[in-house]
Amino acid sequence: MTKNNSYDVIIVGGGVAGSTAGYLLRKLGFKTLIIDKAVFPRDKLCGGFVTLKTLQLDKKNYGEDIESLKKKKIINYITYDYEINYQNTDPVFRNTEYPFVFVNRAVYDDFLLQKAKYVGIEVLEGETIKSIDIDECKVILFDKKSDGTLNKKSKGREFKSDFLIGADGVNSRVRQEFWKKGLFNQKKWNRNLATAVEVYIDRKDLEKGSFLHPIFSVGVINWGFAWVFPNEERIIVGLGGLNRKNKGNFIKAIKNWISQLNLNSKPIKIQGHPVPFGFPKIKPVYNGRVFLIGDAGGFVCPLMGEGLYMAKRTAEFVVTAIYNNLVDKKAIEDSFLWSLEKYIYSEIKAAVKLRFLFFNIGKPFKYKLTRYLVKKIMLPFVELTHGERSFKWLRKKNVNLLELMTPK
Ligand SMILES: Cc1cc2nc3c(=O)[nH]c(=O)nc-3n(C[C@H](O)[C@H](O)[C@H](O)COP(=O)(O)OP(=O)(O)OC[C@H]3O[C@@H](n4cnc5c(N)ncnc54)[C@H](O)[C@@H]3O)c2cc1C
């Protein structure tokens, strides 16, 4: 192994979590490598709903706001209305208080990875991992033959680092190594898994002027919800729910949802992907040197299924923990877990409790009391965790990670 293959930090996965961590690490001067199996821009099945508090992180870290992202065509769609309903009937709420912002993940993720490349991070795309050693923070990649296929006989290319970050999504290869060492319980992880399925419908196949605002609908799937998210050129019709409460009925459920929306005559291609959707109770740090962030660590809101914010936040936390450890000699594990406990687990636990209420009240919109509960509990929670209030709170606090981390 040459000195060139030696890094301060290696990040497996260059999605939202990985590129955010890479960008911040490089800005702090760490020699960092991102390895991704895909070549960007790559598709990522997602609703592309970006909450205001997520956009606030983009402002803080990249100096990009809604206006600049719109100008650069990174934001695909903005609307000020939204609707929550029961099986596409009895809409309970629509308002114009704050914008709902949508991106195409192929475009957004590529934009963020380019930001990381721009500050000088090294990125290897289209690579296949041969092995990972989490004791040694070592990753070996398969060599490729001249025709592009894997050379399974060669030793491969070895990369070593002081720290290793698993940001490689819900089916994380790095997390597999945690499992091999008995560091987490696969059964518990599986108990908290959901499936989300989606269909894209071109606007040219829709009536002009239809589906201009997002719709969130309950009663379509058990322990989950259905949605319609508008884009400029298409709409995204989807749903997601806990696997153990739905017994594999996702295809049937999405077909029902499509028919409730009167869209069954449209050409559809159904795609699905797992989502961590609960409190997986894994300890996403090993040895003080290996970390899981984003979907790899199970960090998704178990009520709304929102993962972009937590992917970015957990990326910030790991960067802070590494920095504090190297500069101030602070115990890395404590710092990372403290941040998770304070900002992420508290939200996940509250959402798990609330969803019991929200996903279980029968036909919630039919009864005065449940409509009242939705308005009084559900909507303030959604606003607090995703909307204007947390936005204001962050603004008031004027949190700036890089400023905080820059030595005085
Ligand atoms: C259908 C659906 C709809 C969703 N809608 C929303 C939404 O509207 N808003 C929202 O906030 N969240 C949404 N989510 C959740 C959100 O997509 C995820 O939480 C988010 O993408 C997590 O980011 P990440 O960087 O952790 O992982 P990912 O975005 O999954 O990125 C992981 C990266 O790691 C790479 N990788 C994977 N395995 C390997 C490997 N072995 N070697 C190298 N590289 C590897 C992948 O190529 C990928 O680039 C949705 C999820 C689904 C499934």
The ligand as a MOL file (V3000), in Angstrom:
LIG
                    3D

  0  0  0     0  0            999 V3000
M  V30 BEGIN CTAB
M  V30 COUNTS 53 58 0 0 0
M  V30 BEGIN ATOM
M  V30 1 C -39.4830 5.6200 -1.6760 0
M  V30 2 C -38.7820 6.5280 -0.6970 0
M  V30 3 C -39.2000 7.8450 -0.5750 0
M  V30 4 C -38.5250 8.7150 0.3120 0
M  V30 5 N -38.9260 10.0200 0.3540 0
M  V30 6 C -38.2520 10.8780 1.1480 0
M  V30 7 C -38.5720 12.2680 1.1310 0
M  V30 8 O -39.4450 12.7100 0.3870 0
M  V30 9 N -37.8820 13.1030 1.9520 0
M  V30 10 C -36.8900 12.6420 2.7810 0
M  V30 11 O -36.3110 13.4290 3.5400 0
M  V30 12 N -36.5510 11.3240 2.7940 0
M  V30 13 C -37.1890 10.4480 1.9910 0
M  V30 14 N -36.8110 9.1230 1.9640 0
M  V30 15 C -35.6680 8.6970 2.7870 0
M  V30 16 C -34.3610 9.1600 2.1450 0
M  V30 17 O -34.3350 8.7840 0.7740 0
M  V30 18 C -33.1520 8.5410 2.8590 0
M  V30 19 O -33.3240 8.6790 4.2390 0
M  V30 20 C -31.8550 9.2230 2.4200 0
M  V30 21 O -31.6190 8.9800 1.0580 0
M  V30 22 C -30.6790 8.7170 3.2570 0
M  V30 23 O -29.4820 9.2290 2.7370 0
M  V30 24 P -28.1140 8.3950 2.8910 0
M  V30 25 O -27.0670 9.2600 2.3210 0
M  V30 26 O -28.0120 7.9000 4.2800 0
M  V30 27 O -28.3320 7.0880 1.9890 0
M  V30 28 P -28.5460 6.9660 0.4300 0
M  V30 29 O -29.2100 8.1400 -0.1200 0
M  V30 30 O -29.2050 5.6360 0.2350 0
M  V30 31 O -27.0710 6.9110 -0.1650 0
M  V30 32 C -26.2510 5.8060 0.0570 0
M  V30 33 C -25.1360 5.8140 -0.9790 0
M  V30 34 O -24.2760 4.7130 -0.6760 0
M  V30 35 C -23.9700 4.0230 -1.8640 0
M  V30 36 N -23.7270 2.6210 -1.5270 0
M  V30 37 C -24.6200 1.7010 -1.0880 0
M  V30 38 N -24.0270 0.5210 -0.8840 0
M  V30 39 C -22.7160 0.6950 -1.2000 0
M  V30 40 C -21.5910 -0.1740 -1.2090 0
M  V30 41 N -21.6790 -1.4680 -0.8580 0
M  V30 42 N -20.3970 0.3350 -1.5990 0
M  V30 43 C -20.2870 1.6500 -1.9690 0
M  V30 44 N -21.3230 2.4960 -1.9930 0
M  V30 45 C -22.5260 2.0350 -1.6040 0
M  V30 46 C -25.1860 4.2220 -2.7650 0
M  V30 47 O -24.8410 4.1020 -4.1360 0
M  V30 48 C -25.6210 5.6340 -2.3930 0
M  V30 49 O -25.0490 6.6070 -3.2360 0
M  V30 50 C -37.4580 8.2270 1.1020 0
M  V30 51 C -37.0480 6.8980 0.9860 0
M  V30 52 C -37.6930 6.0530 0.0950 0
M  V30 53 C -37.2280 4.6320 -0.0420 0
M  V30 END ATOM
M  V30 BEGIN BOND
M  V30 1 1 1 2
M  V30 2 1 2 3
M  V30 3 2 2 52
M  V30 4 2 3 4
M  V30 5 1 4 5
M  V30 6 1 4 50
M  V30 7 2 5 6
M  V30 8 1 6 7
M  V30 9 1 6 13
M  V30 10 2 7 8
M  V30 11 1 7 9
M  V30 12 1 9 10
M  V30 13 2 10 11
M  V30 14 1 10 12
M  V30 15 2 12 13
M  V30 16 1 13 14
M  V30 17 1 14 15
M  V30 18 1 14 50
M  V30 19 1 15 16
M  V30 20 1 16 17
M  V30 21 1 16 18
M  V30 22 1 18 19
M  V30 23 1 18 20
M  V30 24 1 20 21
M  V30 25 1 20 22
M  V30 26 1 22 23
M  V30 27 1 23 24
M  V30 28 2 24 25
M  V30 29 1 24 26
M  V30 30 1 24 27
M  V30 31 1 27 28
M  V30 32 2 28 29
M  V30 33 1 28 30
M  V30 34 1 28 31
M  V30 35 1 31 32
M  V30 36 1 32 33
M  V30 37 1 33 34
M  V30 38 1 33 48
M  V30 39 1 34 35
M  V30 40 1 35 36
M  V30 41 1 35 46
M  V30 42 1 36 37
M  V30 43 1 36 45
M  V30 44 2 37 38
M  V30 45 1 38 39
M  V30 46 1 39 40
M  V30 47 2 39 45
M  V30 48 1 40 41
M  V30 49 2 40 42
M  V30 50 1 42 43
M  V30 51 2 43 44
M  V30 52 1 44 45
M  V30 53 1 46 47
M  V30 54 1 46 48
M  V30 55 1 48 49
M  V30 56 2 50 51
M  V30 57 1 51 52
M  V30 58 1 52 53
M  V30 END BOND
M  V30 END CTAB
M  END
